[in-house]
């Protein structure tokens, strides 16, 4: 009887130790066509577009798809992280790199962590344009009706100077088709 109790306690301790916070250093991101490993270490942060803001939290979604279908997971998986304690000058539409405090992320989808540092990667204004890229992305995202529990994935942003139009490529709700949204720069 005593041996059964010790065994049961050991199993419970083992199961409880498997729960908790995990450092995520395996997320990949593509920047300007080259694949780089994005981590939440001091060297590299998590790169993506800010698609939602809730108080001091920002939801950053990577435009890089992962295919986990060979292991029974989703075919079109886009890494996403809610970061708490983000600076107030960050807006929806900005492409950012975010470092999680201590490199720690809670396992969920989207993952969650505390922002240690946020750097804006892309807030450029092309020559002759009225809008910044982030403003065009913000307008495109704002034009979509999306359920509160869902979020957008911004795949690509292009500017056509001859038509004075930004085209923001956003995934549909199922993340299996791209919706081109045009934003006038006039």
C-alpha positions in Angstrom: 0.0 0.0 0.0 2.8 2.4 0.9 4.6 1.6 -2.3 1.4 2.5 -4.3 1.1 5.9 -2.6 4.8 6.7 -3.3 4.3 5.7 -6.9 1.1 7.8 -7.2 2.8 10.8 -5.7 5.7 10.4 -8.1 3.4 10.3 -11.1 1.5 13.4 -10.0 4.8 15.3 -9.5 5.9 14.3 -12.9 2.7 15.4 -14.6 2.7 18.7 -12.7 6.3 19.4 -13.8 5.3 19.0 -17.4 2.9 21.9 -17.1 3.9 25.5 -17.1 5.8 28.1 -19.1 8.1 27.1 -22.0 10.7 29.3 -23.7 10.0 29.4 -27.4 13.2 29.6 -29.4 12.0 27.7 -32.5 9.8 30.1 -34.3 11.0 30.9 -37.9 10.5 34.1 -39.7 11.3 35.3 -43.2 12.7 38.8 -43.6 13.3 40.1 -47.1 13.2 36.5 -48.6 15.8 35.0 -46.3 14.9 32.5 -43.7 16.1 33.3 -40.2 15.3 31.8 -36.9 13.4 34.2 -34.7 13.6 33.7 -31.1 12.9 35.7 -28.0 16.6 35.8 -26.9 18.7 38.9 -26.8 19.9 38.5 -30.4 16.6 38.1 -32.2 13.0 38.7 -31.4 9.7 37.6 -32.9 9.0 39.4 -36.2 5.5 40.0 -37.6 2.7 42.5 -38.1 0.7 44.0 -35.3 -2.9 43.0 -36.1 -4.7 43.8 -32.9 -4.3 46.0 -29.8 -6.0 45.5 -26.5 -5.0 48.0 -23.9 -1.2 47.5 -23.4 -1.2 44.2 -25.3 -0.3 43.8 -29.0 -1.0 40.7 -31.1 1.9 40.1 -33.5 1.5 37.6 -36.3 4.3 36.2 -38.4 3.5 36.1 -42.2 5.5 32.8 -42.5 3.4 29.7 -42.7 4.4 26.4 -41.1 3.0 23.0 -42.2 2.5 20.6 -39.3 0.1 18.3 -41.2 2.6 15.4 -41.3 2.4 15.2 -37.5 -1.4 15.6 -37.4 -1.3 19.4 -36.9 -2.6 22.2 -39.1 -1.3 22.6 -42.6 -1.5 26.4 -42.5 -0.1 27.5 -39.1 1.0 31.1 -38.6 2.9 31.8 -35.3 1.2 34.5 -33.3 2.0 36.0 -29.9 0.2 38.4 -27.6 2.7 40.7 -25.9 1.8 42.5 -22.7 3.3 45.8 -21.5 3.9 47.1 -25.0 4.7 50.7 -25.7 1.8 53.0 -26.4 3.3 54.3 -29.6 2.8 50.9 -31.4 -0.1 50.8 -33.8 -2.0 48.2 -35.8 -0.3 47.7 -39.2 3.3 48.1 -38.0 5.8 45.4 -38.8 7.8 44.9 -35.6 10.3 42.8 -33.9 9.5 42.0 -30.2 11.6 40.4 -27.5 9.8 38.6 -24.7 11.0 39.4 -21.2 13.4 36.7 -20.2 12.6 34.8 -23.4 9.6 33.3 -21.8 6.3 32.6 -23.6 3.2 30.8 -22.3 2.2 28.0 -24.5 -1.2 28.7 -26.1 -2.4 29.9 -29.4 -1.7 32.7 -29.7 1.2 32.4 -27.4 1.6 35.0 -24.6 4.5 36.9 -23.1 5.6 40.2 -21.7 7.3 42.6 -24.1 10.8 43.4 -23.0 11.6 45.5 -26.1 9.7 46.4 -29.3 11.4 47.7 -32.5 9.5 48.9 -35.5 11.0 47.3 -38.6 8.8 48.9 -41.3 7.1 52.2 -41.1 8.4 53.5 -44.3 6.8 56.1 -46.6 7.7 55.5 -50.2 8.7 58.6 -52.2 5.6 60.4 -53.4 3.2 58.6 -51.1 0.9 60.2 -48.6 0.5 57.1 -46.4 3.1 55.2 -44.5 3.1 51.4 -45.1 1.7 50.8 -41.6 -1.2 53.2 -42.2 -2.1 51.3 -45.4 -2.0 48.0 -43.5 -4.1 49.5 -40.7 -6.7 50.7 -43.2 -6.8 47.3 -44.9 -7.3 45.4 -41.6 -9.9 47.9 -40.4 -11.9 47.4 -43.6 -12.4 43.7 -42.8 -15.1 42.3 -40.7 -13.5 39.7 -38.4 -14.8 37.8 -35.5 -13.3 38.8 -32.1 -11.7 35.4 -31.6 -10.0 35.5 -35.1 -7.1 37.5 -36.3 -5.7 38.6 -39.6 -2.4 37.4 -41.2 -0.7 40.0 -43.3 1.3 38.2 -46.0 2.7 41.0 -48.0 2.4 44.8 -48.7 3.1 46.4 -52.1 2.8 49.9 -53.5 2.0 50.7 -57.1 3.2 54.3 -57.8 1.5 54.4 -61.2 -1.9 53.8 -59.7 -1.1 55.4 -56.3 -2.5 52.3 -54.6 -1.2 50.1 -51.8 -2.2 46.4 -52.0 -2.2 44.6 -48.7 -2.4 40.8 -49.0 -4.3 39.3 -46.1 -5.3 35.7 -45.4 -9.0 34.8 -45.2 -10.4 33.4 -42.0 -9.5 29.8 -42.8 -5.9 30.9 -43.6 -6.0 29.0 -46.9 -6.6 31.9 -49.4 -5.2 35.4 -49.9 -7.4 38.5 -50.1 -5.8 41.5 -51.9 -7.1 44.7 -50.3 -6.4 47.9 -52.1 -5.9 51.1 -50.2 -5.8 54.4 -52.1 -2.9 56.7 -51.5 -4.8 59.8 -52.8 
